[in-house]
Amino acid sequence: MLARRAIAAAPAHSRAASSIAQKYATAVYNGALKQSPAALNKVDQDLNAISKAISSTPSLSAFIHNPTISAKDRTKALDALYAAAEGATKTQISTPTKNLFSVLSENGRLVETEGVIESFRVLISEYRGEANVVVTSATPLPKDIMTRLENSLKSSQTAQKAKTLKITNKVNPSVLGGIVVDFGDKTIDLSVASRVNKLNTLLQESV
């Protein structure tokens, strides 16, 4: 009940990757889907593995966020990125995925990688009839709290239209306390950090 009340009372605002990231994600999604559902699933597997490799390897994260790297070094770094992802999945990165990153690299858009992956996840979730919810908290949420959140979210119109509801708990100490719920294209911010920021803004305005 408390979870339902909190979500109902919280302000919501749109959350989306950049339009550039969405365009690249849509291109690789349409290209893979045109080949076959299996090809689309493989790209999804590739991007998930690449995302994990970037988040777990500081040098790879620094690479995609550095637009000044030379073309030669970008090629080497991409090979290292593929190797890290392939090591996790035990399968080779598919041609559509490599083509995507080649184009991102050539166009100086590797900084959009995370947005591209996030946008692709939205597209493939819609394709599969999934409603994905990411609940961000300062520390891992207890199972009973996750269950209450799931029960509250199941009553929403978006969840009722979906075939499945997937809830993931993401840990980010910077939220300080409370939770941030990303549901579809909406964000419900119930974090302590958000309240602190609002308080700081009010204090600054009153000076």
C-alpha positions in Angstrom: 0.0 0.0 0.0 2.8 2.4 0.9 4.6 1.7 -2.3 1.4 2.3 -4.3 0.7 5.6 -2.5 4.3 6.8 -3.0 4.3 6.1 -6.7 0.9 7.6 -7.2 1.9 10.8 -5.4 5.3 11.3 -7.0 5.8 13.7 -9.9 6.8 12.0 -13.2 8.9 13.4 -16.0 10.1 12.1 -19.3 13.5 10.2 -19.6 15.0 9.5 -22.9 18.3 9.0 -24.7 19.4 11.7 -27.2 17.7 11.8 -30.6 21.0 10.8 -32.2 21.3 7.7 -30.0 17.7 6.8 -30.8 18.4 7.0 -34.6 21.4 4.6 -34.4 19.4 2.2 -32.2 16.5 2.3 -34.6 18.8 1.6 -37.6 20.4 -1.5 -36.0 17.1 -2.7 -34.7 15.4 -2.5 -38.1 18.4 -4.0 -39.9 18.6 -7.0 -37.6 14.8 -7.5 -37.5 14.8 -7.5 -41.3 17.3 -10.3 -41.3 15.5 -12.5 -38.8 14.2 -12.6 -35.2 17.3 -14.7 -34.4 19.6 -11.9 -35.7 17.7 -9.4 -33.5 18.1 -11.5 -30.4 21.9 -11.9 -31.2 22.3 -8.1 -31.4 20.5 -7.8 -28.1 22.9 -10.4 -26.6 25.8 -8.5 -28.1 24.8 -5.1 -26.7 24.1 -6.5 -23.2 27.6 -8.1 -23.2 29.2 -4.9 -24.5 27.4 -2.8 -21.9 28.6 -5.1 -19.1 32.2 -5.0 -20.5 32.1 -1.2 -20.5 30.7 -0.9 -17.0 33.2 -3.3 -15.6 36.3 -2.2 -17.4 37.5 1.4 -16.7 39.7 1.5 -19.8 36.8 0.6 -22.1 34.6 3.2 -20.4 37.3 5.8 -20.9 37.6 4.9 -24.5 34.0 5.4 -25.5 33.9 8.7 -23.6 37.0 10.1 -25.3 36.3 11.6 -28.7 39.9 12.6 -29.3 41.3 9.1 -29.8 42.8 8.6 -33.3 41.2 6.3 -35.8 43.9 3.7 -35.5 43.6 3.6 -31.7 39.8 3.4 -32.0 40.1 0.3 -34.1 42.3 -1.3 -31.5 40.0 -0.3 -28.7 37.0 -1.7 -30.5 38.7 -5.0 -31.0 39.4 -5.0 -27.2 35.8 -4.2 -26.6 34.6 -7.1 -28.8 37.0 -9.5 -27.2 35.8 -8.5 -23.7 32.1 -9.0 -24.7 32.9 -12.3 -26.6 34.7 -13.6 -23.5 31.5 -13.1 -21.5 29.1 -14.7 -23.9 31.5 -17.3 -25.4 30.2 -16.3 -28.9 31.4 -13.9 -31.5 30.0 -10.4 -31.9 27.6 -10.4 -34.9 28.2 -8.4 -38.0 25.2 -6.0 -37.5 26.6 -5.1 -34.1 30.2 -4.6 -35.4 28.7 -2.5 -38.3 26.9 -0.3 -35.7 30.1 0.4 -33.7 32.1 1.0 -36.9 29.7 3.7 -37.9 29.6 5.2 -34.5 33.4 5.3 -34.5 33.7 6.8 -38.0 31.1 9.5 -37.2 32.7 10.3 -33.8 29.6 9.1 -32.0 31.0 6.5 -29.7 30.1 8.8 -26.8 26.5 7.9 -27.6 27.1 4.2 -27.0 25.2 4.0 -23.7 22.2 5.9 -25.1 22.2 3.7 -28.2 22.1 0.5 -26.0 19.4 1.9 -23.8 17.3 3.0 -26.8 17.7 -0.5 -28.4 16.5 -2.1 -25.1 13.4 0.0 -25.3 12.7 -1.1 -28.9 13.3 -4.8 -28.3 11.2 -4.7 -25.1 8.3 -3.3 -27.1 8.9 -6.0 -29.7 8.7 -8.7 -27.0 5.8 -7.1 -25.2 7.9 -6.5 -22.1 7.4 -3.7 -19.6 10.9 -3.0 -18.1 11.2 -1.2 -14.7 14.5 -0.1 -13.2 14.4 0.8 -9.5 17.5 2.6 -8.5 18.4 2.7 -4.8 21.4 3.6 -2.7 21.7 0.0 -1.4 20.0 -3.3 -2.7 16.3 -3.3 -1.8 14.9 -6.2 0.4 12.9 -8.8 -1.4 9.7 -7.8 0.4 10.0 -4.2 -0.8 10.6 -5.3 -4.4 7.5 -7.5 -4.2 5.4 -4.6 -3.0 6.7 -2.4 -5.8 6.0 -5.1 -8.3 2.4 -5.5 -7.0 1.9 -1.7 -7.2 3.3 -1.4 -10.7 1.3 -4.4 -12.0 -1.9 -2.3 -11.6 -0.6 0.4 -14.0 -2.0 0.6 -17.6 1.4 0.1 -19.1 2.0 -3.1 -17.2 -1.5 -4.5 -18.0 -0.9 -4.0 -21.7 2.5 -5.9 -21.6 3.0 -9.6 -21.7 5.6 -9.5 -19.0 6.8 -7.1 -16.3 10.5 -7.1 -15.6 11.8 -5.2 -12.5 15.5 -4.6 -12.0 17.1 -3.1 -8.9 20.0 -0.9 -9.8 22.3 0.3 -7.0 23.6 3.9 -7.1 24.9 5.3 -3.8 24.5 8.9 -5.1 20.7 8.7 -4.6 21.5 8.7 -0.9 18.2 7.1 0.1 14.7 6.5 -1.2 14.3 5.2 -4.8 14.1 6.4 -8.4 11.7 4.4 -10.6 12.3 4.4 -14.4 9.2 2.9 -16.1 8.9 3.1 -19.8 9.6 6.8 -20.8 8.8 8.1 -17.3 10.9 8.6 -14.2 9.5 8.8 -10.7 12.0 10.4 -8.4 11.5 9.5 -4.7 15.2 9.8 -3.8 16.7 11.7 -0.9 19.2 13.3 -3.4 16.3 14.8 -5.3 14.9 16.3 -2.1 18.3 17.7 -1.1 18.7 19.3 -4.5 15.3 20.9 -4.3 16.1 22.2 -0.8 19.4 23.7 -2.0 17.6 25.4 -4.9 15.0 26.9 -2.5 17.8 28.1 -0.1 19.7 29.7 -3.0 16.5 31.4 -4.2 15.8 32.8 -0.8 19.3 34.4 -0.4 
